[in-house]
């Protein structure tokens, strides 16, 4: 029995190690972002939040129902699953989209003292716009907002994605996020939803 448990633990550890190596490999092999390195930012947050054992409080509103959960994602896979929707924004950096966005920098956010860099699509694309709110340097974002549209044979969906950051110990740390939108089923009713997550650090 002890041998079996030890063997299982070894296999689990080996699998986790291989997954971690693959995670880092994908990160190191990623080509430079055409517009904004949203994928690298998400990966960095996944690694950091896993490392500090951050807790996630999540609230979901679907139709008239509300559900909440609070737990500590156990590894990078769990955190990546939570933030997966934001990785979809990396579509903006596809080489085929290089000339498909208008870029405006130095914009002033009327609701804060932050500067905004906006990427706005010039044709029909999943990432309709992406805005980076920052103070001082864009490498230290305070907020990222995007409109993401998705359509297939079963449904049409439009979502406003938002991520909020703080500088903690001179590191950009995700502190909250939200996804708000609606989904129109081809053969059914429309559904409105709102999901927000708050990250709790001890």
Secondary structure, DSSP 8 states (H G I E B T S, - for coil): -HHHHHHHHHHHHHHHHHHHHHHHHHHHH----SS--HHHHHHHHHHHHHHTT-EEEEEEEETTEEEEEEE---SHHHHHHHTHHHHGGGGGG-GGGTTSEEEEEEEE-TTSS-EEEEEEESSS-SEEEEEEEESS-TTSEEEEEEEEEEE-SSEEEEEEEEEEEEEETTEEEEEEEEEEEEEEETTS-EEEEEEEEEEE--
